[in-house]
Amino acid sequence: MVNPTIYTVGGTVQAGGGIYIPRQADEELLGLCRSAIFAYVLTPRQMGKSSLMVRTAETLRDEGIRSVIVDLQELGASVTAEQWYFGFLVKLEDQLMFDTDVVSWWQEHEHLGVSQRLTQFFEKVLLAEVEGQVVIFVDEIDSTLSLDFTDDFFIAIRYLYVARATNPEFGRLSFVLMGVATPGDLINDAKRTPFNIGQRVDLTDFTFEEALPFAEGLGLPSNEAKQVLGQVLKWTGGHPYLTQRLCDALVLIPPTPLEKGGNEVRGLEISPTTLSNSSILPPFLRVRGERVLSAADVDKIVNSTFFGAMSEQDNNLQFVRDMLTKRSPDPEVLTIYREIRRGKRAVVDEEQSLAKSHLKLSGVVRRENNVLRVRNEIYRQVFDYKWINKHLPFNLRDRWEQLKPALPYVIVMVVFSTLSVALAGYIYEQNLIAQEARDNEKEQRLIAQDALKREQTQRQEADRQTKNAQNQQKIADKQRQRAEAGEAEAKSAQELAEKRGIDLQKALEKTKAAEQLAKDRQAEAERQRNIAQDQKKQAIAAKADAEKRQINAEILANSLKSQNLMGSNLELDALVAGLKVGKQLKTPNKNVEPDTRVLAVATLQQVVYGVKERNRLEGHSSWVNGVAFSPDGETIASASSDNTVKLWNRKGQVLQTLQGHSSEVLGVAFSPDGETIASASDDKTVKLWNRKGQLLQTLQGHSDRVLGVAFSPDGETIASASWDNTMKLWNRKGQLLQTLQGHSSAVLGVAFSPDGETIASASDDKTVKLWNRKGQLLQ
């Protein structure tokens, strides 16, 4: 009898009465709480955070450890800081039942800030009244991201952790933070220390062994239930919500009577005896009541539950969609996800990358051996290339990837091209100006060199004058000191004259003469200082003039070089030289003379309008993943994400479009005689075609997308490389010869040796392996 309540597709397991499956995170979090270690569980939605929290809290209570759960969403978003912090204490009061009147205590301490009141409450009330260890679970912490006052809350939590060093009582108190956020999100103010305490606990997807209890809810015999569960996990990857959602949808399928020739039995008449003996049913068939359901039917249920219009109704898919678009903090998020989905190269995880952290938090990718991969096949199908292209900020982003380094200079050229009408008269004179530039270039360089030498000489003279002025200043200072000494002597002489009756007039005259001499010295020092400053200004002006001449000479030289290269049909080299000119004109520079700017702009226009793009083959509606030449060199085959292979001649004309794959084509190869084309696809197949575009064979056997394909030199064997960690060998009739197993990760490429006796395979596991034609590993 099927139990419809075994699967939880909303809320916590305990609330829904469903089955709870423990994971490694259960023991890890429980151990941290027992040791009073601060912890946080920050993962995407519907990974089982709430169920883990409730189960851990209940276990702690059974062990005598007081535990409190505070859901921050219940505190509201349209509240003041005062109301929010007080609401937090009320949640503690409801569960710990303090003797202290929380309302009165809060009001009595209103002279303190809310954050300080919170920490005082923990120290003076909670730890004073509650004996033993206390663990506080803070759920839905991402609800604080929209509030502008909760930085202080997380700083207060960090204080309670740091205070253990001075107050051992704080060692009885620990926190567990849970939500959809990163540690860096919790404190928004970059000027304050980020939240960097505690130990992270990761929630992983279910393995097949962990998910086995779900098979019991399918209402099938054990073996059939396990087969169906395996098919479910191929789609969900063990994602807790998606796995239970799909199992629940399978349970709710209404019974359909078996009919002879019907789709459910694929035209076979199954007797009651056969139905009762499940061991003689075809593989992957399951029996429930009076019907048979195949693995293909599981795929149909996936399609009707998660794809098309239903993808807009599923709340988990909507959450991922919003995280990738509306809540994306970086425009590179979708670009990185597209690279991960393509799987052409490994995208390494970086904890400091904001975009990659956001991708993991959305749940669409997960980390495997330090590499990011799409989390499951449902996400891969819903968030496909069509969806990515629709939501990318720029759909033509790939076309500009190679031009990014030169983009600022190209923009400069485009801006200046708007001046073409006003500069038309100058374009006719450009040859004359260029000739004059040739004659003047050497002269300009010599003048610039002479100006630099003059500038150096003038700077040296200015330095000498400065030193001279400093010496004069020292002499003046000494004269002033002597004058002051003379004045002292005059006073002494006056006293002595009064005593001895000597004429004081001579002493006074001596003092005045000394003072006048000091003033003269001071004036001379000031004059020398002014001369030095004038010399310095002249040196600076001379240097600026020299730099101006040098800049104009370099612009004229690069313009002339670009013109000469264009005249020699070296268009690419001319474009590079033109980009140098564009770089020099990137920002307004008063040192660039008008005539020089006019010539440079005219040269840029001539290069931009003169460079021609050659042999572009256009026709695919999405990016091209692979290309190959026929042995005679006359035909090109291209593999595209638009699910087609196109054949072209050397003039860029489309000869044939090979249609038949149901997903993107990732690789293509010609047979040695050039008469057969092999294509590898994301639809897990390799197809063989003739030059007329007719499908010859479909090679089926891989369990995941095929990334590469190659012909042996004799053309009799085809090798295919797949994401399922294997390489397969086939004959021209499509028969499987060998399956080469040995790589621990996806096989990305394959090649035959010239004698055809050795096959090399390249893998995401960072190795290349060598095999013989019998499938035996050589290296």
C-alpha positions in Angstrom: 0.0 0.0 0.0 1.5 3.3 -1.1 2.0 5.8 1.7 1.5 9.3 0.2 2.9 11.1 3.3 6.4 9.6 3.1 7.7 12.4 0.8 8.1 16.0 2.0 7.8 18.6 -0.8 7.2 21.6 1.4 8.2 22.7 5.0 10.3 20.5 7.3 10.2 16.7 7.5 9.0 16.7 11.1 6.2 19.1 10.3 5.1 17.0 7.3 5.5 13.6 8.9 7.7 12.4 6.1 10.8 10.2 6.2 14.0 11.8 7.5 17.3 10.6 5.9 20.5 11.5 8.0 23.6 12.7 6.2 27.2 13.4 7.2 26.1 16.9 8.1 23.9 15.6 10.9 26.7 14.1 12.9 29.0 17.0 12.1 26.6 19.7 13.3 25.6 17.7 16.4 29.3 17.3 17.3 29.9 21.1 17.0 26.8 21.9 19.1 27.9 19.4 21.8 31.3 21.1 21.9 29.8 24.6 22.0 31.5 25.6 18.8 29.8 28.3 16.7 28.6 27.0 13.4 26.7 28.0 10.3 24.8 26.1 7.6 24.5 28.4 4.5 23.1 26.5 1.5 20.6 26.9 -1.3 16.9 26.6 -0.4 15.2 23.2 0.0 18.4 21.3 0.8 17.0 20.2 4.2 18.4 23.0 6.5 15.2 23.3 8.5 14.8 19.6 9.0 18.5 19.3 10.0 18.0 22.2 12.5 14.8 20.7 14.1 16.3 17.2 14.4 19.6 18.5 15.9 17.7 20.7 18.4 15.5 17.7 19.5 18.6 15.5 20.0 20.3 18.1 22.1 17.2 18.5 24.3 17.1 14.7 24.8 20.8 15.0 26.0 20.0 17.8 28.4 21.4 20.7 26.4 19.0 23.7 26.2 18.3 24.7 22.6 16.4 27.6 21.1 15.1 28.1 17.6 14.6 31.7 16.4 13.1 32.2 12.9 14.1 35.8 11.9 11.3 36.0 9.4 8.9 36.1 12.3 10.5 39.4 13.5 9.2 41.1 10.3 10.9 43.4 7.8 8.9 46.7 8.3 10.1 47.2 11.9 12.5 49.5 13.7 15.8 48.3 15.1 14.3 48.7 18.6 11.3 46.4 17.7 13.5 43.9 15.9 16.0 43.4 18.7 13.3 43.3 21.4 11.4 40.7 19.3 14.5 38.5 19.3 14.6 38.6 23.1 10.9 37.8 23.2 11.5 34.6 21.2 14.2 33.6 23.7 11.7 34.3 26.6 9.0 32.1 25.0 11.3 29.1 25.0 13.6 29.6 28.0 11.0 31.1 30.5 13.2 33.6 32.3 12.4 34.8 35.9 13.3 38.3 34.8 10.5 40.4 33.2 12.0 40.9 29.7 9.8 43.9 29.0 10.8 45.8 32.1 14.4 44.9 31.8 14.5 46.2 28.2 12.9 49.5 29.1 15.1 50.0 32.2 18.2 49.7 29.9 16.9 52.0 27.1 19.9 54.4 27.7 22.0 51.7 26.0 22.1 51.0 22.3 20.1 48.0 21.1 23.2 45.9 20.3 24.8 46.6 23.7 21.5 45.8 25.4 21.4 42.5 23.6 24.9 41.4 24.8 24.1 42.7 28.3 20.9 40.6 28.3 22.9 37.4 27.4 25.4 38.1 30.1 23.2 39.4 32.9 20.0 37.4 32.4 20.3 34.4 30.1 23.7 33.0 31.5 22.7 34.0 35.0 19.3 32.2 35.0 19.9 29.2 32.7 22.2 26.5 33.9 24.4 24.4 31.6 24.9 24.7 27.9 22.7 26.7 25.6 22.6 26.5 21.8 20.7 29.2 19.9 19.7 28.3 16.3 19.1 31.4 14.2 17.1 30.5 11.1 16.4 32.5 7.9 19.4 34.8 8.4 19.1 36.0 4.8 16.0 37.9 5.8 18.4 40.4 7.5 20.0 41.3 4.1 17.2 43.8 3.4 17.6 45.5 6.8 20.1 48.3 7.4 20.6 47.8 11.1 21.4 44.1 11.5 25.2 44.5 11.0 25.3 45.2 14.8 23.5 41.9 15.5 26.2 39.7 13.8 28.9 41.9 15.4 27.2 41.2 18.8 27.3 37.5 18.1 31.0 37.7 17.3 31.5 39.6 20.5 29.9 36.8 22.5 32.4 34.4 20.9 35.5 36.6 21.5 34.4 37.4 25.1 35.0 33.7 26.0 38.7 34.7 26.4 37.9 37.0 29.4 34.7 35.5 30.7 34.5 31.7 30.8 30.7 31.8 31.3 30.3 32.7 27.7 31.7 29.2 26.9 28.3 27.8 27.8 26.6 29.8 24.9 26.9 29.0 21.2 25.1 29.9 18.0 24.1 28.1 14.8 23.3 30.4 11.8 21.2 29.0 9.0 20.0 30.5 5.7 20.7 31.3 2.1 23.7 33.7 2.3 27.5 33.7 2.4 29.5 34.8 5.5 30.5 37.9 3.6 26.8 38.9 3.2 26.1 39.1 6.9 28.0 42.3 7.6 27.4 44.7 4.7 29.5 47.6 5.9 33.0 47.0 4.3 34.6 49.3 6.9 33.7 46.9 9.7 35.3 43.5 10.3 33.5 40.8 8.3 31.7 37.9 10.0 34.5 35.3 10.1 33.9 33.1 13.1 32.5 29.6 13.4 32.7 26.4 11.4 30.9 25.7 8.2 28.7 22.7 7.8 27.9 21.6 4.2 24.6 19.9 3.2 25.2 17.5 0.3 22.9 15.8 -2.1 21.7 12.2 -1.4 23.8 9.3 -2.6 22.0 6.3 -3.9 22.6 4.4 -0.7 21.3 7.4 1.4 18.2 7.7 -0.8 17.2 4.0 -0.6 14.5 4.6 2.1 12.7 6.7 -0.5 12.2 3.5 -2.6 9.9 2.1 0.0 7.3 4.8 -0.7 7.0 3.8 -4.3 4.8 0.7 -3.5 6.9 -1.7 -5.6 8.8 -4.9 -5.1 12.3 -4.1 -3.8 14.3 -4.7 -7.0 11.9 -2.7 -9.2 11.7 0.1 -6.7 15.5 0.4 -6.6 15.6 0.5 -10.5 13.1 3.3 -10.5 14.9 5.2 -7.8 18.1 4.9 -9.8 16.3 6.5 -12.8 15.0 9.2 -10.5 18.5 10.1 -9.2 19.8 10.3 -12.8 17.5 13.3 -13.2 17.7 14.9 -9.7 21.3 14.0 -8.8 20.1 13.4 -5.2 18.8 16.9 -4.7 16.6 16.5 -1.5 13.5 18.4 -2.7 13.6 17.4 -6.4 14.1 13.7 -5.5 11.0 13.7 -3.2 9.0 15.9 -5.6 9.6 13.4 -8.5 8.9 10.3 -6.3 5.7 11.9 -5.1 4.6 12.6 -8.7 5.3 8.9 -9.6 3.2 7.7 -6.7 0.3 9.9 -7.7 0.1 8.6 -11.3 -3.4 7.1 -11.7 -3.5 3.3 -12.6 -4.0 2.6 -16.3 -5.3 -0.9 -17.4 -3.0 -2.9 -19.6 -4.2 -3.4 -23.2 -2.7 -5.6 -25.9 -0.6 -3.4 -28.2 -0.8 -0.4 -25.9 2.1 1.9 -25.3 2.6 0.9 -21.7 3.6 -2.7 -22.7 5.1 -1.8 -26.0 2.8 -4.2 -28.0 3.4 -7.1 -25.6 0.5 -9.1 -24.1 1.3 -9.6 -20.4 -0.6 -12.3 -18.6 -1.5 -12.3 -14.9 1.2 -15.0 -14.4 3.8 -12.8 -16.1 2.7 -9.8 -13.9 3.2 -11.9 -10.8 6.7 -12.9 -11.8 8.6 -9.6 -12.0 11.9 -11.4 -12.7 10.8 -12.1 -16.4 9.8 -8.5 -17.2 12.0 -6.5 -19.5 14.7 -4.3 -17.7 13.5 -1.1 -16.0 9.8 -2.2 -16.0 8.0 -1.9 -12.8 4.6 -3.2 -11.8 2.0 -1.5 -9.5 -1.5 -2.9 -9.4 -2.6 -3.5 -13.0 -0.1 -1.5 -14.9 3.6 -1.5 -16.1 5.7 1.7 -16.0 9.0 1.9 -17.8 12.0 4.1 -17.4 10.9 6.1 -20.4 7.7 6.8 -18.6 9.7 8.2 -15.6 11.3 10.6 -18.1 7.8 11.6 -19.3 6.8 12.4 -15.7 9.9 14.5 -15.3 8.9 16.4 -18.5 5.3 17.0 -17.3 6.4 18.0 -13.7 9.4 20.2 -14.3 9.7 21.3 -17.9 7.8 23.7 -20.1 5.0 25.7 -18.4 5.5 23.6 -15.2 9.0 25.0 -14.7 7.4 28.4 -14.1 5.2 27.0 -11.3 7.8 25.0 -9.3 9.0 27.1 -6.4 12.5 25.6 -6.3 13.1 26.3 -10.0 11.7 29.8 -9.5 14.1 30.4 -6.7 17.1 29.3 -8.8 15.8 31.4 -11.7 15.5 34.5 -9.5 19.0 33.9 -8.0 20.5 33.8 -11.5 18.7 36.9 -12.7 16.9 39.3 -10.3 19.2 38.6 -7.3 22.4 38.3 -9.2 25.1 40.6 -7.8 27.4 40.3 -10.8 26.8 40.2 -14.6 29.4 37.5 -14.9 27.2 35.0 -13.0 25.4 33.8 -16.1 28.6 33.9 -18.2 30.4 31.6 -15.7 27.4 29.3 -15.5 27.3 29.0 -19.3 31.0 27.9 -19.2 30.3 25.3 -16.5 27.3 23.9 -18.5 29.3 23.6 -21.7 31.8 21.4 -19.9 34.6 22.1 -22.4 37.0 23.0 -19.6 37.0 22.6 -15.8 35.8 25.7 -14.0 37.7 25.8 -10.7 35.9 27.0 -7.6 37.2 30.1 -5.8 35.9 31.0 -2.4 36.7 34.7 -2.9 34.8 34.9 -6.1 31.5 36.7 -5.6 30.0 35.3 -8.8 31.0 31.7 -8.1 29.8 31.9 -4.5 26.4 33.2 -5.7 26.1 30.3 -8.2 26.7 27.7 -5.5 24.2 29.6 -3.3 21.6 29.4 -6.0 22.0 25.6 -6.1 22.3 25.4 -9.9 26.0 24.1 -9.5 27.9 22.2 -6.8 31.5 21.7 -6.0 33.1 18.4 -6.9 36.9 18.0 -6.2 37.4 21.8 -6.4 35.6 22.0 -9.8 32.1 23.4 -10.3 29.5 21.3 -12.2 25.8 21.6 -13.0 24.0 20.1 -10.0 21.6 17.8 -11.8 20.0 17.0 -15.2 16.7 18.8 -14.4 18.6 22.1 -13.8 20.7 21.4 -17.0 17.5 21.0 -19.1 15.5 23.9 -17.6 18.4 26.4 -17.6 19.7 25.5 -21.0 21.6 27.6 -23.6 18.4 29.1 -24.9 17.4 30.3 -21.4 21.0 31.6 -20.8 21.0 33.5 -24.1 17.7 35.1 -23.3 18.9 36.4 -19.9 22.5 37.3 -20.7 23.1 41.1 -20.6 24.7 40.8 -24.1 23.8 37.9 -26.4 26.8 38.6 -28.6 29.2 38.6 -25.7 31.4 35.7 -27.1 32.1 37.6 -30.3 33.7 40.4 -28.4 35.7 38.2 -26.0 38.8 38.4 -28.2 38.4 42.2 -28.7 38.1 43.1 -25.0 41.7 44.2 -24.6 41.4 46.5 -27.6 37.8 47.6 -26.9 38.7 51.1 -25.4 40.8 52.0 -28.5 38.1 50.8 -30.9 35.6 53.0 -29.0 37.9 55.9 -29.5 38.1 55.2 -33.2 34.3 55.0 -33.5 33.9 58.3 -31.6 36.3 60.0 -33.8 34.7 58.6 -37.0 31.8 60.9 -36.3 34.0 63.7 -37.3 34.4 62.4 -40.8 32.3 65.1 -42.5 34.2 67.9 -40.9 37.6 66.3 -41.8 36.8 65.4 -45.4 38.9 68.3 -46.7 41.9 67.2 -44.7 41.6 63.6 -46.0 42.5 64.8 -49.6 45.6 66.4 -48.2 46.7 63.5 -46.1 49.4 62.3 -48.7 50.9 65.7 -48.7 50.9 65.9 -44.9 52.3 62.4 -44.7 55.2 63.3 -47.0 55.9 66.4 -44.9 55.8 64.3 -41.8 58.5 62.0 -43.3 60.7 65.0 -43.8 60.0 66.6 -40.4 60.0 63.4 -38.3 63.8 63.3 -38.0 64.0 67.1 -37.4 61.3 66.9 -34.7 63.1 64.1 -33.0 66.4 66.1 -33.0 64.6 69.2 -31.8 63.0 67.2 -29.0 66.4 65.8 -28.0 68.0 69.3 -28.0 65.1 70.6 -25.9 65.6 67.8 -23.4 69.3 68.7 -23.2 68.5 72.3 -22.7 66.0 71.4 -20.1 68.6 69.4 -18.2 71.2 72.3 -18.5 68.6 74.8 -17.2 67.6 72.5 -14.4 71.3 72.2 -13.4 71.6 76.0 -13.5 68.5 76.4 -11.5 69.9 74.0 -8.9 73.1 76.0 -8.8 71.2 79.3 -8.4 69.2 77.7 -5.6 72.3 76.6 -3.8 73.8 80.1 -4.3 70.6 81.7 -2.8 70.9 79.3 0.1 74.5 80.3 0.7 73.5 84.0 0.5 70.8 83.3 3.1 73.3 81.8 5.4 75.6 84.8 5.0 72.7 87.1 5.7 71.8 85.1 8.8 75.4 85.4 10.0 75.4 89.2 9.4 72.1 89.5 11.3 73.7 87.6 14.2 76.7 89.9 14.0 74.4 93.0 14.0 72.6 91.7 17.0 76.0 91.1 18.6 77.0 94.7 17.6 73.9 96.0 19.2 74.8 94.2 22.4 78.3 95.7 22.1 76.7 99.1 21.6 74.8 98.8 24.7 77.8 97.7 26.6 79.7 100.6 25.1 77.0 103.0 26.0 77.2 101.9 29.6 80.9 102.1 29.5 80.8 105.5 27.9 78.5 106.8 30.6 81.0 105.6 33.1 84.1 106.7 31.3 82.6 109.7 29.5 83.4 108.3 26.0 81.4 109.7 23.0 78.5 107.3 22.3 77.9 108.5 18.8 80.6 106.3 17.2 79.2 103.2 18.8 75.8 103.9 17.5 77.1 104.6 14.0 78.9 101.3 14.1 75.6 99.5 15.0 73.7 101.2 12.2 76.3 100.3 9.6 76.1 96.6 10.7 72.3 96.6 10.4 72.5 98.2 7.0 75.0 95.5 5.8 72.7 92.8 7.1 69.7 94.3 5.2 71.8 94.5 2.0 72.8 90.8 2.4 69.2 89.9 2.9 68.1 91.7 -0.2 70.8 90.0 -2.3 69.7 86.6 -1.0 66.1 87.3 -2.0 67.2 88.4 -5.4 69.2 85.2 -5.9 66.2 83.2 -4.7 63.9 84.9 -7.4 66.6 84.2 -10.1 66.6 80.5 -9.1 62.8 80.2 -9.2 62.8 81.8 -12.7 65.4 79.4 -13.9 63.3 76.5 -12.5 60.2 77.7 -14.3 62.1 78.0 -17.5 63.4 74.4 -17.1 59.9 73.1 -16.5 58.6 74.9 -19.6 61.5 73.6 -21.7 60.7 70.0 -20.5 57.0 70.4 -21.3 57.9 71.7 -24.8 60.2 68.8 -25.3 57.6 66.3 -24.2 55.0 67.9 -26.5 57.4 67.7 -29.5 58.1 64.0 -28.7 54.4 63.1 -28.4 53.6 64.7 -31.7 56.6 63.0 -33.4 55.5 59.6 -32.1 51.9 60.1 -33.2 53.1 61.1 -36.7 55.5 58.2 -36.8 52.8 55.6 -35.9 50.3 57.2 -38.4 52.9 57.0 -41.1 53.7 53.4 -40.2 50.0 52.5 -40.3 49.6 54.1 -43.8 52.7 52.3 -45.1 51.4 48.9 -43.8 48.0 49.5 -45.5 49.8 50.3 -48.7 51.6 47.0 -48.4 48.3 45.1 -47.8 49.4 44.2 -44.3 46.0 45.1 -42.9 46.3 43.4 -39.5 49.7 45.1 -38.8 48.2 48.4 -40.0 45.3 47.9 -37.5 47.7 47.2 -34.7 49.7 50.4 -35.5 46.4 52.3 -35.8 45.4 51.0 -32.3 48.6 52.6 -30.9 47.6 55.9 -32.4 44.1 55.4 -30.9 45.6 54.8 -27.5 47.6 58.0 -27.7 44.4 59.9 -28.6 42.2 58.1 -26.0 42.0 61.1 -23.7 42.2 64.8 -24.5 45.8 66.0 -24.5 46.6 69.7 -25.0 50.2 68.6 -26.0 48.8 67.1 -29.3 48.8 69.8 -31.9 45.7 70.2 -34.1 47.4 69.3 -37.4 48.8 66.1 -35.8 45.4 65.1 -34.4 43.8 65.7 -37.9 46.4 63.5 -39.6 46.0 60.8 -36.9 42.2 60.7 -37.1 42.4 60.6 -40.9 44.8 57.6 -40.7 42.5 55.8 -38.2 39.6 56.2 -40.6 41.5 54.9 -43.5 42.7 51.8 -41.5 39.2 51.1 -40.0 37.4 51.4 -43.3 40.2 49.7 -45.2 40.6 46.5 -43.1 38.4 43.8 -44.6 37.3 40.6 -42.8 37.9 37.5 -45.0 36.4 34.1 -45.2 33.8 34.3 -42.4 31.4 31.3 -42.6 28.0 32.5 -41.2 24.9 30.4 -41.0 24.7 28.7 -37.5 22.1 30.2 -35.1 24.2 29.4 -32.0 27.9 29.1 -31.2 30.1 26.6 -33.0 31.7 23.9 -30.9 33.9 22.1 -33.4 35.3 22.2 -36.9 37.1 19.8 -39.3 38.6 19.8 -42.8 37.9 16.9 -45.3 41.1 15.0 -46.3 41.1 16.8 -49.7 40.8 20.2 -48.1 37.8 21.2 -50.1 35.1 20.8 -47.5 34.7 22.1 -43.9 32.4 20.6 -41.4 31.2 22.6 -38.3 29.4 21.4 -35.2 27.1 23.8 -33.4 24.9 24.2 -30.4 22.0 24.8 -32.8 21.8 20.9 -33.0 23.2 20.8 -36.6 26.4 20.1 -38.6 27.0 22.2 -41.6 29.2 21.4 -44.6 30.9 24.4 -46.4 33.1 24.8 -49.4 36.3 26.9 -49.3 34.3 30.0 -50.5 32.2 29.9 -47.4 29.0 28.5 -49.2 26.8 26.1 -47.3 26.7 22.7 -49.1 24.6 20.7 -46.6 23.0 21.0 -43.2 23.0 17.7 -41.3 19.9 17.6 -39.0 19.0 14.8 -36.7 20.6 15.4 -33.3 18.1 16.3 -30.5 20.7 18.4 -28.6 23.8 20.5 -29.3 26.6 19.0 -31.4 29.9 19.1 -29.6 32.4 17.5 -32.0 32.9 16.5 -35.7 35.4 14.4 -37.7 35.9 13.2 -41.4 36.8 9.6 -42.3 40.2 9.2 -44.0 38.4 8.7 -47.4 36.4 11.9 -46.8 33.1 10.2 -47.6 31.8 9.9 -44.0 31.3 12.5 -41.3 31.0 11.6 -37.6 29.3 13.9 -35.2 29.3 13.8 -31.3 26.3 15.3 -29.4 25.0 16.3 -26.1 22.1 13.8 -26.8 24.5 10.9 -25.8 24.9 9.7 -29.4 27.4 9.6 -32.3 25.9 9.9 -35.8 27.5 8.9 -39.2 26.6 10.8 -42.4 27.6 10.8 -46.0 28.8 13.9 -47.9 25.2 14.3 -49.2 23.9 14.8 -45.7 22.2 11.5 -45.4 22.2 9.7 -42.0 23.9 6.4 -42.2 24.1 5.2 -38.6 23.4 6.3 -35.0 25.8 4.9 -32.4 24.0 4.6 -29.0 25.6 3.4 -25.8 27.0 6.3 -23.8 25.0 7.3 -20.7 26.0 10.9 -20.9 26.9 13.5 -23.5 29.6 12.7 -26.1 32.3 15.3 -26.3 34.7 14.1 -29.0 34.9 11.6 -31.9 37.8 10.4 -34.1 38.3 7.9 -37.1 41.1 5.4 -37.2 43.6 5.9 -40.1 42.0 2.9 -42.0 38.5 4.4 -41.5 37.1 1.2 -40.1 36.9 2.2 -36.4 35.3 5.2 -34.7 36.4 6.3 -31.2 34.0 8.4 -29.0 34.8 10.3 -25.8 32.1 10.9 -23.2 31.1 12.7 -20.0 30.3 9.2 -18.6 34.1 8.7 -17.9 34.4 6.2 -20.8 35.7 5.9 -24.4 33.9 3.5 -26.8 35.2 1.9 -30.1 32.6 1.2 -32.9 32.8 -0.2 -36.4 31.3 1.6 -39.5 28.1 -0.5 -39.1 27.5 1.1 -35.7 28.3 -2.0 -33.6 30.1 -1.5 -30.3 33.5 -3.1 -30.2 35.0 -2.1 -26.9 34.3 0.2 -23.9 37.5 1.7 -22.5 37.2 2.3 -18.8 39.9 3.8 -16.5 39.4 7.5 -16.2 37.9 8.9 -13.0 36.2 11.9 -14.6 34.8 13.0 -18.0 36.8 12.1 -21.2 37.1 15.3 -23.2 39.0 14.2 -26.3 40.3 11.2 -28.3 42.8 10.6 -31.1 44.3 7.6 -33.0 48.1 7.2 -33.7 49.2 7.3 -37.4 49.4 3.5 -37.5 46.0 3.2 -35.9 47.2 0.8 -33.2 47.1 3.2 -30.3 44.4 5.4 -29.0 45.0 8.5 -26.7 42.3 9.8 -24.4 42.3 13.2 -22.6 40.3 13.5 -19.4 39.0 16.0 -16.8 40.9 13.9 -14.2 44.1 15.7 -15.4 45.5 12.6 -17.2 46.1 11.3 -20.8 45.8 7.5 -21.2 47.0 5.3 -24.0 45.1 2.2 -25.1 45.5 -0.5 -27.8 42.8 -1.5 -30.3 41.7 -4.3 -27.9 40.8 -1.7 -25.2 43.8 -2.6 -23.0 45.4 0.3 -21.0 49.0 0.9 -22.0 49.9 4.1 -20.1 
